[in-house]
Amino acid sequence: FDKADLGKQCDFKNIKIPEEAELITTCYNETSTGVMMENADVNFLRQKHREKLLAVDITSCAGAVDLEIENVDLWYFSVQKCFGLPAGLGMLIVSPRAYERSLSLAESRENLAGQWQWGKLEKPMVEKNFQTPQTPNVLNIYLLAKQVERWNENGGLAELINQRRKKEEILNEFISAHPNFDFFVKDEASRSSTVYTIQASEDKIKQVHDLCAQNNIIVGKGYGSTKSTVFRIANFPSVSVDEIEELVHILE
């Protein structure tokens, strides 16, 4: 199979999808390396593989980027990133086509999902006053509703994107001008707008974490082989323009 190097995007135009594959899965915004797809990449996969189901992980960007919802069968994310909520609640947006396929697989007994079959999930919802198989994460569902309500009252997704872009300008200018820092993702088109991965020498990375800790700020570490040479900044809605400016001032 094809494999992309860390910090580089997959070659979607030349990737080989087996004929027998029914489901294509991809990650729109990769949290550990800061590589992000574009809507054009998703649209290409949709157009080239219309007969297959397409699932896209948007955990690190849902709520901060404009997505073309109708082009994907399954969008899924959790709420601890851009939504700024406690971990432990996952969201799944299912297209009619994926829903019908799931029903078909259950009826033919090819997908033995147990209590998680759509029919078994829907029956108690209808007959037993919106009951679920297990006690749901009630607090986080409530908090999610309040967060979305707050966002909508303050301009909705358009304003969230506007704020994200303001912070992008600050971070891009800062990283480009800093003598010790560089973008881990070299291709600007593949560079995440919500997870900044910044490369530096090991001693500079240590200085960054120490300096931030002294100022009651935590920045993310790299993953795996990049742990000691990369630090990460979250450009999520829950991080304000003022907070990004404060971080940049400290690191300058």
Salt bridges, closest charged atoms under 4 A:
GLU22 OE2 - ARG101 NE 2.30
GLU51 OE2 - LYS52 NZ 3.74
ASP73 OD2 - ARG46 NH1 2.82
ASP73 OD2 - ARG97 NH2 3.01
GLU127 OE2 - LYS123 NZ 2.89
GLU149 OE1 - LYS146 NZ 3.99
GLU168 OE2 - ARG164 NE 2.90
ASP182 OD2 - LYS186 NZ 2.61
ASP210 OD2 - LYS206 NZ 2.85
